[in-house]
């Protein structure tokens, strides 16, 4: 069962390894809109999304958004950390990627699918969960909405 909207961000603890930074915990993300993105090297829908996520990181990070990727293996071959590192590098991901070979992070998020996207607001509450091949416009719209809302709140406060 998927997380419900406004649920607090689950723990990112339990990753078997981190690539590109980390380990990350929820305190590191407090006060920031955050995208947590699940993928797998064997997922044909995931690979075209990775360079887009890398581009988003470059533009949204300047606006305070944080990115965390979680590699969730779907089969035994996916547990090859060297292959995960290779895909991370080839895709240009420069944010922390949790290697979740034991599915501890996936279980905490109640995540079953790749690619899956969880967008949390600056208070750490889930504002969007979506998975599938053609969902990136929805994810980007949620990021834009939350960044604009956060900027508006900061301008007033």
PyMOL commands that set and color helices and strands:
alter all, ss='L'
color gray80, all
select helices_A, chain A and resi 26-29+44-63+76-79+81-91+104-109+136-156
alter helices_A, ss='H'
color red, helices_A
select strands_A, chain A and resi 17-19+34-39+66-71+97-99+116-120+126-131
alter strands_A, ss='S'
color yellow, strands_A
deselect
rebuild
show_as cartoon
